[in-house]
Amino acid sequence: MMPVIYPGQTIGIIGNDQRAYMLALKAKEMGYRVAAIVTPQMQNTSFARLIDSQIDGEFNDYQTLVQLGEVSQVLTYTNELLDETVLEQLAQHYYLPQGSNVLSVTQDRYLEKVFFSDLNINIPPYATVVDVDDIQDAIDSIGYPCILKPIQKGYGKQYQRFIQQPSDLENIEAALELGTYILESWIPDAQELSVMVVKTEDGKCVTLPVIENEFEDHRLKMSLVPARINQDVATEINRLAHLIGEKLDYTGVFGVEFFLTPAMNIYVKRIMPTPHATGDVLTHTLNFSQYEYHLKAICQLAVGPSRLNNAGMTLGIQEAQRSLIQTQMKIKPDWYFNLHNVTTNQQIGSVTATGQAIQPLIDNYEAADLY
């Protein structure tokens, strides 16, 4: 049993994204010191200015991580594409509650699907493929439409191929440059849902309210809570989230994404082994944000049930929307604006509206040309 990490001690954060920034903000608010690795592209960002102890270097360099471990009482990561073997080595000498084992499941699409299958969890039909003949054989089995993805996550949307009809297979061989791929059945007209789960070191799992999400061009566009689903669906999603959480070797907040079809079939999409942007809508709607829950879990503080105080809707804000948002900041006294500059090529923040019901929030965003 590791000792409790109290405010005044140092939390080392491995990551440079919006989640790392939000986690650091909450840690500072709770009275912790924050240490982090600052890469060259992070200089002069909001995140860098927040850090008490800066370690210069790169995330997957072991010696740099050791320096972070030396100044921290607990380590946590927000980047799900880190080198698992480096983190495994780090966890042997420093306190890393999330561990590294979860990444071997979540970084490999095939291993993640095997993990779900072993739990008898419903997933979209799929096949592993390495050449064009494999693709044709798989399509004969799972049908059109389908999507071709590298087996290793993190390569980006340019390495994925949506296949709707036989003509889409022309020149498909050029798309197979990364070796082994997953060909997965496309789930049409699906509602996309997620749930964040808090797992404590003693194995207790607490599920947070189910969130409804909308993606556009592989980017999270919108999240709202409570999700527009019936109670039976919510109950089953919570059951699946607990089942997954019980089997994961992990402490902290993680997320699970789902597809819900018009026929009310639930498919598990993936595991997110850190706090995630889809959970940001909970910051102003729940008794505790996902970041506070994560910090409580990794620092061994008491973790209780969640309580939804109101409905909420969060929109991600891109640079092109900055002037629209600046206008809204002058006329919307009850919106929550979170603008920052963490690193380049990311959204510049988010805006959240809360209320008694979802539809008026959607109407207000549409009136402002934001949704």
N, C-alpha and C positions, 0 to 999 in steps of 0.2 A: 504494500500500500504506500503510494507516494504521499508526501506531506502536502497540506493545503498551501496554495500560492495566494498570499494575501496582497491587497493593494499596498503599493510602495515597492514591491518586488518587480522584476523585469520580465516582460513577455517578448520573446523573439519571434518576429513574423517573417516567414519566407514567402515572398510574393510581391508583385508590383502592380496589381490590378485594383479595380474599384473595391473589391472585397477586402483586400489588404488595407486599403485606406480607411474603409468603414470600420474594420476591426480595430485598427489603431485608434481611431477617434473614440470608439466606445471604451477601449482599454484606458485611455487617458481620462475619460469622463469618470470611470470607476476608480481612478486613483493609481493605476499601474504606470510604470515606466515602460517605454517601448523601444526595442532594438530591432533593426532590420538591415538587410543587405541592400545597398544602394548601387544599382548598376549605372553606367554612364547616362543612359537615357532617362533615368529618374532624377537627375540633378535638377534643382530649381522647380520641383513640382510641389503640390500641396502635401503630398505624402512625405517627401523628404524633409520638409520644414516641420513636420509633426514629430519626427523621430528624436528620441533622447540619445541613443547610441547608434551611430551609423557605421556599418561595415562595408567597405568598398570591395566589390568583386562581383562574381556571377553565382546564380542560384545552385548550379549543379557542380560547383567546385567544392570538393570536400573540405579543404583547408579554410576556405571562406566560411563554410557552415560551422566548422569547429570554432572559429572566432566568435560567431554569433552565439553558439552554445556556451562559450566561456563567460559571456556577459549576461546570460539569461537564466532564469529559474525554470522556465517552461518554453518549449518551442511549438509553433504551429505553422501550417502552410495553407495558402489559399490557391496555389497553382496546382491543378490536378495533372499536369504534364511533367512534373519533376522526375528525375531519375530515381527509380525505386531502389536500386542497389545502393546508391549514395545515401539515401535517407535511412535505409536499413542499417548501414554502417554507423550513421549518426546516432540512431536510436539506441545503439549498444552502449553509448557513453553519455548521452544527454536525454532529458525527459521530453519525449515527443509522443504525447498521448494518442494522436491520430494513428501513429505507427506508419508502416509502409506497405503492409500486406494488401490493404484495400486497393492500392494503385495497380497491383498486378491484375486485379479483376477489372477495374474501370478503364484502364488504358488500352485494353485489348478487347475488341468487339466480340470476338469468338468466345474468349474466356468469360466475359460478362454474360453472354447468352447461355453458356454451360452452367454458370452459377444459378441463373434463373431456372433453367430446366431441372436442375437437381432439387430445386425447391417446389417443383410442379407449378411454376408461375407461368401464366399465359404470356407469350411473346409473339410478335409478328413472324410468320414463316420466313425462313432464311436458308441460305446455303453458302458454304465457303467455295470460292472459285479462284483459279490461277490462270486460266486461259479462256479463249473464246468458246471452245467446246463445252467447258464447264458452265459458262453463262447460259448457253442454249439449253443444256440439260436442266439447269436450275429453273429457267423460265418455263420449260415444259412441265415442271412440277408445281411452281408457285404462281405462275402466270404474270400477266401485265396488270397494272403498272408495277414497277419495282425500282429500287435504287441501289446503285453500286457504290460501296464505300471501302476505303482501305481498312484492313483489319486493325491497324494501329490508329488510335485517335490523334487528333492534333495537326493533321496535314492541311486542313482548310477545305472550304467548299469547292475549290477548283479541282480537287481530286475526286469529287463525287460525280456520278452520272445518273440522271433520271431517265429511265427507260420506259416509254409508254407503248411502243409498237415496234415491229420488226425492223423498220427502217432506222431506228435509233441504234441498232447494232452495227451499222456501217462504221468502219474505222474505230470500232470499240477497242481493238487490240492496243492502240496507242494509249488508252487510258489505264492499261494494266502495268504501268512501269514500276509500281511499288511492291510487286510480288503478290502476296495473298490478299484477297478481298472478301468482303461479305456482300452477297446479293440478298437484299431484304425486301419482302413484300411491302408495297406502299399501302398505307391505311387511309382510304379516301374519306373526306368530310369528317375527320376525327376532331373531337374537342381535346385540346392539350391541357393536361393537368399536372400539378406537382405537389409534393408534400415535403416539408422539411422535418427532419427527425433529430431529436437530441438524444444522444446515448452517453450515459455516464460510465465511469470506470467500473462500477459494480454491475454493469450490464443492463441497467434500467433504461427503457426507451420511452420518450415522450414525443408524441406526434403533434405538430402544429396544424392549424386549420388548412384545409385543402385549397390550393390556389389555382386559378384558371389563367392560362397564358396564351399569348398570340405571338407568333414569330413571323418575321418578314425577311426574306433573303438570308436565312440562317442567323438572324439577329433578333434578340428579344425586343419586341415592340411594346408589349403591354402585359401587365399582370393585374389581376383583380381578386379580391377576397370579400365575402365568401364566394367560392366557385359556384356557378349556376348548375348545380347537380342535385339529384335527390338523395335522401338520407341513406338508402341502400348502397348507392355508389360510394358515398363518403365512408360508410362503415367498411366496405370491402377494401377501399384504398388504404384505410388505416390498418386493417388486418395485414395486408400485403407489406406495408411499410414496417410494421412490427416484425413480421417474419424475416424480412431482409435484414433489419437492424440486429436481430438476435444472432444472425449468422456472420455478420461482418466483424472482423477484428479491428475495432475502431472506437475511439472516444471523441466526442464533439458533435457538431452539427453536420449532417449530410442530407442530401435531397434525393428523391426518387421522382422520375418523370413518367407519365402515363399517357396513353391514347384511350379515349372513350368514343366508341363508334355510335352512330345513330341507333343501332340495335341494342345499345347498352352493353356491348362487350368491352372489357377492360384489358388492354395490353400494357405490359410494363415496357417502357422505352429505354431507360438507362438510370444508372446511379451517378450522383454528383458528390464526390467525396470531400466536399468542403461546403461552407456556406455558399449560397449561390444568388445571382441577381434576381431570380424569380422570387426569392424570399424577401426582397427589399420592401415589398408592399406591406409586410408585417410590421415594419418599423413604427408606423404611426397608427396601427390598428390593433396591435396585440399588447398584452401587459408587458412583455419584454421582446426586444428585437431578436432576430436570429443571431446577431453578433454577441449580444449579452448572454444569450443561452449558451453559445459556443464557449465564451470565456468562462462562464460558470462551470461548465462541464470539464474543461481542460485544467482549470485551477482547483477543482474539487470542492467548489462551493455548492450549497444546496440548490437543487433544481426541482421546481414544482410544475404543476399543470399549466397549460396555456389558457388564456381567456381573451376572446375576441371582443373588443370594445365597440367597434363600428365597422361598417363596410369601407373598403378602400380600393383605389385604382392608381397604379403607378405606370408612368410612361417613361421610357428611356429617351434622353434628349441628345440629338446629334448636333454637330457644329452648325449645320445649315439652319437649325431651328433656334439659334441663339437669340436673334432679334425678336422672334415671336415670344420666346420665354421672357425676355426682358420687358416686353410690353405687358405680359400677364403679371409680372412681379409688381407692377404699379397698380393693378386693378383687382387682383385676387388676394385679399388679406388672409383667406383661410386655406390657401394651398401651401404645401410644403415643398420648397425648392432646395435642391441639393446639387449645386454646380461646383465642379472641381476640374483640375487638370492633373490627372495621375500620370499617365504617359501618353504618347502620341497615338493616333489611330484608334482611339477608343471613344465611346460616347462621353460627352462632357458632363453627364450627370443625369438626374431624373427629377420628375415632379410627381407629387402624390396629392390626391384629393380624397377626403374622407366624408362620410355622411351616413344616413340611415339606410340608404338603398343604392344599388349599383347603377340603375338606369339614369338617374339625374347626373351622376358623375360622368357617364359616357356622353350625355347630351352637352354638358359644359365643355368637355374636351373638344367635341365636334364643333361647337360654336366658336371655339378659339383656333380652329384649323390645326389642331395638334393631333387629332385622331380621325 
